[in-house]
Amino acid sequence: MLPVIKDALLHYLATSKTHNDGLVFHSRTGNAAYPNTIRKTFQCLARQAGLPPITLHEARHTAATLLAEAWASPKEAQKILGHSSITTTLQIYTHSHLQREANALGALVQGIV
């Protein structure tokens, strides 16, 4: 979890006057929100942002790939995503892009020739 998100959640939990149960997402009645409600809310927000229908899990895959494209080290990505194994980060979550592969091959060829 990014430190800024963690700090925001801790601040919310510390300053919430209506809930002191340690939960962030609540139903309208104040109980714990159902996972399906959280999923529907995320999909609604994604639609409002003009994104195609995606799941929260797909958003994690996207985050891993964007970290790789931003040249974050695999270890940094592992820490941000909270994976216990770097294998999970590299083999399951991080997806390659053809343009990045082409750039890497181009740099390799230029170095050899």
Contact map, one row per residue, 1 for C-alpha under 8 A:
11101100000000000000000000000000000000000000000000000000000000000000000000000011110000000000000000000000000000000
11111100000000000000000000000000000000000000000000000000000000000000000000000001000000000000000000000000000000000
11111110000000000000000000000000000000000000000000000000000000000000000000000000000000000000000000000000000000000
01111111000000000000000000000000000000000000000000000000000000000000000000000000000000000000000000000000000000000
11111111100000000000000000000000000000000000000000000000000000000000000000000000000000000000000000000000000000000
11111111110000000000000000000000000000000000000000000000000000000000000000000000000000000000000000000000000000000
00111111111000000000000000000000000000000000000000000000000000000000000000000000000000000000000000000000000000000
00011111111100000000000000000000000000000000000000000000000000000000000000000000000000000000000000000000000000000
00001111111110000000000100000000000000000000000000000000000000000000000000000000000000000000000000000000000000000
00000111111111000000000000000000000000000000000000000000000000000000000000000000000000000000000000000000000000000
00000011111111100000000000000000000000000000000000000000000000000000000000000000000000000000000000000000000000000
00000001111111110000000100000000000000000000000000000000000000000000000000000000000000000000000000000000000000000
00000000111111110011011100000000000000000000000000000000000000000000000000000000000000000000000000000000000000000
00000000011111110000000000000000000000000000000000000000000000000000000000000000000000000000000000000000000000000
00000000001111111000000000000000000000000000000000000000000000000000000000000000000000000000000000000000000000000
00000000000111111111000000000000000000000000000000000000000000000000000000000000000000000000000000000000000000000
00000000000000111111000000000000000000000000000000000000000000000000000000000000000000000000000000000000000000000
00000000000000011111000000000000000000000000000000000000000000000000000000000000000000000000000000000000000000000
00000000000010011111111000000100000000000000000000000000000000000000000000000000000000000000000000000000000000000
00000000000010011111111000000000000000000000000000000000000000000000000000000000000000000000000000000000000000000
00000000000000000011111000000000000000000000000000000000000000000000000000000000000000000000000000000000000000000
00000000000010000011111100000000000000000000000000000000000000000000000000000000000000000000000000000000000000000
00000000000010000011111111000001000000000000000000000000000000000000000000000000000000000000000000000000000000000
00000000100110000000011111000000000000000000000000000000000000000000000000000000000000000000000000000000000000000
00000000000000000000001111100001100001000000000000000000000000000000000000000000000000000000000000000000000000000
00000000000000000000001111111111100000000000000000000000000000000000000000000000000000000000000000000000000000000
00000000000000000000000011111111110000000000000000000000000000000000000000000000000000000000000000000000000000000
00000000000000000000000001111110000000000000000000000000000000000000000000000000000000000000000000000000000000000
00000000000000000000000001111110000000000000000000000000000000000000000000000000000000000000000000000000000000000
00000000000000000010000001111111000000000000000000000000000000000000000000000000000000000000000000000000000000000
00000000000000000000000001111111100000000000000000000000000000000000000000000000000000000000000000000000000000000
00000000000000000000001011100111110000000000000000000000000000000000000000000000000000000000000000000000000000000
00000000000000000000000011100011111011000000000000000000000000000000000000000000000000000000000000000000000000000
00000000000000000000000000100001111111000000000000000000000000000000000000000000000000000000000000000000000000000
00000000000000000000000000000000111111100000000000000000000000000000000000000000000000000000000000000000000000000
00000000000000000000000000000000011111110000000000000000000000000000000000000000000000000000000000000000000000000
00000000000000000000000000000000111111111000000000000000000000000000000000000000000000000000000000000000000000000
00000000000000000000000010000000111111111100000000000000000000000000000000000000000000000000000000000000000000000
00000000000000000000000000000000001111111110000000000011000000000000000000000000000000000000000000000000000000000
00000000000000000000000000000000000111111111000000000000000000000000000000000000000000000000000000000000000000000
00000000000000000000000000000000000011111111100000000000000000000000000000000000000000000000000000000000000000000
00000000000000000000000000000000000001111111110000000011000000000000000000000000000000000000000000000000000000000
00000000000000000000000000000000000000111111111000001110000000000000000000000000000000000000000000000000000000000
00000000000000000000000000000000000000011111111100000000000000000000000000000000000000000000000000000000000000000
00000000000000000000000000000000000000001111111110000000000000000000000000000000000000000000000000000000000000000
00000000000000000000000000000000000000000111111111111100000000000000000000000000000000000000000000000000000000000
00000000000000000000000000000000000000000011111111111000000000000000000000000000000000000000000000000000000000000
00000000000000000000000000000000000000000001111111100000000000000000000000000000000000000000000000000000000000000
00000000000000000000000000000000000000000000111111100000000000000000000000000000000000000000000000000000000000000
00000000000000000000000000000000000000000000011111110000000000000000000000000000000000000000000000000000000000000
00000000000000000000000000000000000000000000011111111100000000000000000000000000000000000000000000000000000000000
00000000000000000000000000000000000000000000011001111100000000000000000000000000000000000000000000000000000000000
00000000000000000000000000000000000000000010011000111110000000000000000000000000000000000000000000000000000000000
00000000000000000000000000000000000000000010010000111111011000000000000000000000000000000000000000000000000000000
00000000000000000000000000000000000000100110000000001111111000000000000000000000000000000000000000000000000000000
00000000000000000000000000000000000000100100000000000111111100000000000000000000000000000000000000000000000000000
00000000000000000000000000000000000000000000000000000011111110000000000000000000000000000000000000000000000000000
00000000000000000000000000000000000000000000000000000111111111000000000000000000000000000000000000000000000000000
00000000000000000000000000000000000000000000000000000111111111100000000000000000000000000000000000000000000000000
00000000000000000000000000000000000000000000000000000001111111110000000000000000100000000000100000000000000000000
00000000000000000000000000000000000000000000000000000000111111111000000000000000000000000000111000000000000000000
00000000000000000000000000000000000000000000000000000000011111111100000000000000000000000000010000000000000000000
00000000000000000000000000000000000000000000000000000000001111111110000000000000000000000000000000000000000000000
00000000000000000000000000000000000000000000000000000000000111111111000000001000100000001000111000000000000000000
00000000000000000000000000000000000000000000000000000000000011111111100000000000000000000000111100000000000000000
00000000000000000000000000000000000000000000000000000000000001111111110000000000000000000000000000000000000000000
00000000000000000000000000000000000000000000000000000000000000111111111100001000000000000000000000000000000000000
00000000000000000000000000000000000000000000000000000000000000011111111111001000000000000000010000000000000000000
00000000000000000000000000000000000000000000000000000000000000001111111100000000000000000000000000010000000000000
00000000000000000000000000000000000000000000000000000000000000000111111100000000000000000000000000000000000000000
00000000000000000000000000000000000000000000000000000000000000000011111110000000000000000000000000000000000000000
00000000000000000000000000000000000000000000000000000000000000000011111111011000000000000000000000000000000000000
00000000000000000000000000000000000000000000000000000000000000000001001111111000000000000000000000000000000000000
00000000000000000000000000000000000000000000000000000000000000000001000111111100000001001100000000000000000000000
00000000000000000000000000000000000000000000000000000000000000000000000011111110000001000000000000000000000000000
00000000000000000000000000000000000000000000000000000000000000000000000111111111000000000000000000000000000000000
00000000000000000000000000000000000000000000000000000000000000010011000111111111100000001000000000000000000000000
00000000000000000000000000000000000000000000000000000000000000000000000001111111111111001000000000000000000000000
10000000000000000000000000000000000000000000000000000000000000000000000000111111111000000000000000000000000000000
11000000000000000000000000000000000000000000000000000000000000000000000000011111110000000000000000000000000000000
10000000000000000000000000000000000000000000000000000000000100010000000000001111111000001000000000000000000000000
10000000000000000000000000000000000000000000000000000000000000000000000000000111111100000000000000000000000000000
00000000000000000000000000000000000000000000000000000000000000000000000000000110111111011000000000000000000000000
00000000000000000000000000000000000000000000000000000000000000000000000000000100011111010000000000000000000000000
00000000000000000000000000000000000000000000000000000000000000000000000000000100001111111000000000000000000000000
00000000000000000000000000000000000000000000000000000000000000000000000001100100001111111100000000000000000000000
00000000000000000000000000000000000000000000000000000000000000000000000000000000000011111111000000000000000000000
00000000000000000000000000000000000000000000000000000000000000000000000000000000001111111111100000000000000000000
00000000000000000000000000000000000000000000000000000000000000010000000001001100101011111111110000000000000000000
00000000000000000000000000000000000000000000000000000000000000000000000001000000000001111111110000000000000000000
00000000000000000000000000000000000000000000000000000000000000000000000000000000000000111111110000000000000000000
00000000000000000000000000000000000000000000000000000000000000000000000000000000000000111111111000000000000000000
00000000000000000000000000000000000000000000000000000000000110011000000000000000000000011111111000000000000000000
00000000000000000000000000000000000000000000000000000000000011011001000000000000000000001111111100000000000000000
00000000000000000000000000000000000000000000000000000000000010011000000000000000000000000001111110000000000000000
00000000000000000000000000000000000000000000000000000000000000001000000000000000000000000000011111011000000000000
00000000000000000000000000000000000000000000000000000000000000000000000000000000000000000000001111111000000000000
00000000000000000000000000000000000000000000000000000000000000000000000000000000000000000000000111111100000000000
00000000000000000000000000000000000000000000000000000000000000000000000000000000000000000000000011111110000000000
00000000000000000000000000000000000000000000000000000000000000000000100000000000000000000000000111111111000000000
00000000000000000000000000000000000000000000000000000000000000000000000000000000000000000000000111111111100000000
00000000000000000000000000000000000000000000000000000000000000000000000000000000000000000000000001111111110000000
00000000000000000000000000000000000000000000000000000000000000000000000000000000000000000000000000111111111000000
00000000000000000000000000000000000000000000000000000000000000000000000000000000000000000000000000011111111100000
00000000000000000000000000000000000000000000000000000000000000000000000000000000000000000000000000001111111110000
00000000000000000000000000000000000000000000000000000000000000000000000000000000000000000000000000000111111111000
00000000000000000000000000000000000000000000000000000000000000000000000000000000000000000000000000000011111111100
00000000000000000000000000000000000000000000000000000000000000000000000000000000000000000000000000000001111111110
00000000000000000000000000000000000000000000000000000000000000000000000000000000000000000000000000000000111111111
00000000000000000000000000000000000000000000000000000000000000000000000000000000000000000000000000000000011111111
00000000000000000000000000000000000000000000000000000000000000000000000000000000000000000000000000000000001111111
00000000000000000000000000000000000000000000000000000000000000000000000000000000000000000000000000000000000111111
00000000000000000000000000000000000000000000000000000000000000000000000000000000000000000000000000000000000011111
